[in-house]
Amino acid sequence: MSSKLAKIEKRTAYLLILPSILLVFSIILFPIFSNIWISFKNVELKDLRIPEPRAKKLVKSINDNPNQIKVIYKLRNSSLTQEITNVKFKDKYPNNIEPINLNNKCQFKSNLLKCELGNWPKKYRENLEIVFQNTKNKEILKKEIKSYKPKLSGNSQNILLTYEFTLNNFKKVIKDKSFVDLLSTTFYYTFFGTLGAIVFGILAAQMVNQKFFGRTFMRSVLLFPYVAPVVALAYTWELLLDPTSGTLNNLLINYQIIDGPINLLGQKYVTLNILGFDFKLRLALTTVIIFEIWRYFPLAFLFILARLQAVPKELYEAADVDGANPVQKFLNITLPQILAVISILFMIRFIWNFNKFEDIFLLTGGASGTRTFPINVYQQGFSIGDIGVGSAVSIVIVVFLLIFMFIYFKLLGKRADEN
Amino acid sequence: MKIKNIFTYCFISSLFLFLLICIWKILVTLQGIELTNFNFNKLFIFGIILCAINLLIGKKLNLNIKIIILALLFSIFDYFISINLPIWYSLGIFLISLFFFNNIKNYDKNFLSKNHSSQKLFFNFLTLFGITLFSFVILFPFYMMLVTSLKTQALLLLNPLDFSINFTQGLPELFKSYFIVFKDYNFGKFMLTSTIVSLGTVVITLIFAIPAAYAVARLNFFGKNFLSTSILIIYLFPAIVLVIPLYTIFSQLGLRNSIEGLLIVYTATTLPVAIYMLQGYFKSIPKELEEAGIIDGQNWIGIIFKIILPLSLPAISSVALYVFMIAWNEFLFSLMFLDRPNTFTLSRAIQFLNVGAETPRQYLMAGSVVVTLPILIIFVYFEKYLVSGLTAGSVKG
């Protein structure tokens, strides 16, 4: 009896889960695997269009003879790169009409014109001319002939489904001169973006954890940058930072802090003079990182605040009895308590910043030294149009991602052991 | 020792008041009022005097009366040393000083003789200043978005530092950019598309996720543990690695430029987190309730609909709000899959206006307000639900 129940339970469980599994498999897992497939193929954006045989139908009347009519089919292969094999042609005609000069490729049977047009190489063009006459010697109506549309079919090789593979995509990615630059930019962006978000998150959480008027409202306000759409925020920032009409530059010039406008999003380097040494700061990248921090510190704040509120009050009371000052209290009580959250948060944010696309894309489009891996996927795949190389870059991202995930789950496991 | 404490207290407090007043005065200049004399030194010294008075009164007077009197004194003093300023300026000064004195009302001689009192004082003011600064840094871009959308091209070029909103010109004139955005740029249609896509994603995700989450939470089957760990791993895969294969597949299937395609992708990408959040909640519902349902002769469908769903409405609403937010804000897939204006979502439309067509920025900002406002209203109104959704789903972002 119980085994029967267990069987029913199992069957129900699979029934309930199956739709979700199928959907996730086809939209997330299958694409990840097909990424590997595509990255070993020489595919370009223009190859994605499936080659089609096409025909344009022209109907012309023949002089002095309304009972006859000439039909011209302008045939062509839509693809500039691939051939179409075994092209078949079909068109319908009204009753009582017959072809006169039918060539051997075509047949006319019960109002249907059928042709076997063979193989078409790439860019192929051909005109098929056929003269028709009315069997009852009546006038042929052009409109009636025109109202039927020819149907064509043919086999073409889908470049994605062939078994030709190449390593060129990966060679291109790794041998590219800018690969090291790409790597360093991505890590610079990821590391400082994550670190900054967490530092500001701690500061904000520490502030909001104290009692003051309007605290709940303050918590909502701090989360605004995270919940608002990235498109709106990025363009607002672009407007604020604009060198000619932007608020920030005008404000700084107005209060005479800087002499001339600075193009914060369009300038690759800025030279800073600190204690007599010249430092080259990557300006656009720094601006993008600041945007990143501004947008994602709320998340760190939310997590750390939740943890802070769970710290037992007795610890602070004991510290007060011992005569500890605020700095000591923070370093010896608060920090050890939130360290676990911070390390997990750091890993998660690191993984996500590593894959961040929208923010940089909308602010700079990857120009002036802000090109990271995700931006490179887009540029290779869609700006240059080389899907294969873009895919290869995605594979590089996935490899890094798997390494990070491995570390993350190790860390998570270690934390679980400790507790 | 005590005198040193009193001195630091007066100095730090007055400095803080001074900083607040400075910020207010800068904001006032940005609103188009000319301040010729900031009177900083007078205000600073008067602030020190008032702080000392506050200390002397201590708790002898009702605290509320005390702060009102002190704030009034300060505003009247400021009113007399500055000339010809509108009433809202003085009102602002009054509110700021009220806020300030409210914060120092509890300090008296006893507090200052305690250990580390000056350090505590310093950190208190640092916190207050930090809160002001943080809210300013966060809200300023949002304010700029709004102000820019309410101006005309000529005004924007004339003075980029004028952040005031001119309410005297009448509503149709004030909201002109919005009328144009909806009428000429077709934002009504984009908004409808965005709403349909977001609500559709919410509904479909819930239909898929609720049964799956129930199975993971309650039923025993082979591969259950594997499934619940792989949910998290799948969720960590970013959209950027899915974009190229999905683009190729969707191009060949003709699913690009269709709302259906977008719905499928959004549902699939939010499904793992929805299942993850829901199963956690389902596990917290006492099993006895379901057993009672089985005794009453309910089958699995009956249990889900009559017992689980009504009990887990809070969790379902937070999942729904979170998914809605993700779908409404999503940009990458809509950029990839939509290139005909009749299928654009709001985010894609704004990006198209900025890149494809050189659109004046007041219209761009009006569009940005249109896309931001609904999500902020939802967030503020349903904050409790959304925050729990954010915390659970924030492994991604």
Interface residues (C-beta under 8 A of the other chain):
Chain A: A6 E9 K10 T12 A13 Y14 L16 I17 P19 S20 I21 L23 V24 S26 I27 I28 L29 F30 P31 I32 S34 N35 I38 V43 L48 R49 I50 N158 L160 L203 A204 Q206 M207 V208 Q210 F212 F213 T216 M218 S220 V221 L222 L223 F224 P225 Y226 V227 A228 P229 V230 V231 A232 L233 Y235 T236 W237 L239 L240 S245 G246 T247 N250 L251 N254 W294 Y296 L299 L302 F303 A306 G323 N325 P326 V327 I348 I351 W352 N355 F357 E358 L362 P374 V377 Y378 G381 F382 I387 G390 S391 S394 I397 V398 L401 M405
Chain B: F99 N102 N103 N115 H116 Q119 K120 F123 T127 L128 G130 I131 F134 S135 V137 I138 L139 P141 F142 M144 M145 T148 L156 L157 P160 L161 F163 F208 A209 P211 A212 Y214 A215 V216 L219 N220 F221 F222 K224 L227 I233 I234 L236 F237 P238 A239 I240 V241 L242 V243 I244 P245 L246 Y247 T248 I249 S251 Q252 I264 V265 T267 A268 T269 L271 P272 I275 W300 M325 W328 N329 F331 L332 M336 L346 S347 I350 Q351 N354 R361 L364 M365 G367 S368 V369 V371 T372 I375 L376 F379 V380 E383 L386 V387 L390 T391 S394 V395 K396 G397
